[in-house]
C-alpha cells in the first residue's frame, strides 16, 4: 500500500455540492452530499438533487471515482457561485 492510498480522503464532505459540467447548461443540476460511507478502496457518496421537484429520484449514491473525471465540479460548503 502506498502512502497516497493510506491517506486517501473523500473529495467531498457532508454539505458540499457537486454537479456534472455540461456544455450549454446555464444552471447546473447540483447535488448536496448527505452521507458518505467508506468502502474498500474508496467511498460511496449519497447526495440529493436540490433542484428536482418532480419524481422519486431525489437521492442517488455515487462512487468517489466520478471525481477523476474533470467534468465533475465540487463546490465546498460556503463557496457556491
C-alpha positions as CSV (number, residue, x, y, z in Angstrom):
1,X,0.0,0.0,0.0
2,X,1.4,3.4,-1.0
3,X,1.2,6.5,1.3
4,X,-1.4,8.0,-1.1
5,X,-3.7,5.0,-0.8
6,X,-3.3,5.0,3.0
7,X,-4.1,8.7,3.4
8,X,-6.8,8.9,0.7
9,X,-9.6,11.1,1.7
10,X,-13.1,11.6,0.3
11,X,-13.0,14.6,-2.1
12,X,-16.3,15.9,-0.7
13,X,-17.8,16.4,2.8
14,X,-21.4,16.4,4.0
15,X,-23.0,19.6,3.0
16,X,-20.8,20.1,-0.1
17,X,-22.4,20.4,-3.6
18,X,-21.3,18.7,-6.8
19,X,-22.5,18.5,-10.4
20,X,-21.5,17.4,-13.8
21,X,-20.5,20.3,-16.1
22,X,-22.3,20.1,-19.4
23,X,-21.9,22.3,-22.5
24,X,-24.7,24.9,-22.9
25,X,-26.1,24.3,-19.5
26,X,-26.9,27.6,-17.8
27,X,-28.0,26.2,-14.3
28,X,-26.0,23.2,-13.1
29,X,-28.0,20.3,-11.7
30,X,-26.5,20.4,-8.3
31,X,-26.5,17.6,-5.7
32,X,-25.9,18.1,-2.0
33,X,-23.9,15.5,-0.1
34,X,-26.0,13.9,2.6
35,X,-23.9,10.9,3.6
36,X,-20.5,9.3,3.0
37,X,-19.7,5.7,3.5
38,X,-16.1,4.4,3.4
39,X,-15.8,1.1,1.5
40,X,-12.8,-0.9,0.5
41,X,-10.8,1.2,-1.9
42,X,-12.9,4.3,-1.8
43,X,-16.1,6.0,-0.8
44,X,-19.8,5.8,-1.6
45,X,-21.4,9.3,-1.6
46,X,-25.1,9.8,-1.1
47,X,-26.5,13.0,-2.4
48,X,-29.8,14.6,-3.1
49,X,-30.7,16.8,-6.1
50,X,-31.6,20.2,-4.9
51,X,-33.5,21.4,-8.0
52,X,-35.6,18.4,-8.7
53,X,-39.2,18.7,-7.6
54,X,-40.9,16.0,-9.7
55,X,-40.4,12.3,-9.5
56,X,-39.0,9.8,-6.9
57,X,-35.3,10.1,-7.8
58,X,-34.3,12.9,-5.4
59,X,-31.4,10.9,-3.9
60,X,-28.6,9.0,-5.5
61,X,-25.4,7.2,-4.5
62,X,-22.2,7.7,-6.3
63,X,-18.6,6.4,-6.1
64,X,-15.8,8.8,-5.4
65,X,-14.3,7.6,-8.7
66,X,-16.5,10.0,-10.6
67,X,-14.3,12.9,-9.4
68,X,-11.4,11.6,-11.5
69,X,-13.4,12.9,-14.5
70,X,-12.8,16.7,-14.7
71,X,-16.4,17.2,-15.9
72,X,-17.5,16.8,-12.2
73,X,-17.3,20.0,-10.2
74,X,-17.2,20.2,-6.4
75,X,-18.4,23.3,-4.5
76,X,-17.2,23.2,-0.9
77,X,-19.7,24.5,1.7
78,X,-19.9,28.3,1.6
79,X,-18.3,28.6,-1.9
80,X,-21.3,28.4,-4.2
81,X,-21.3,30.8,-7.2
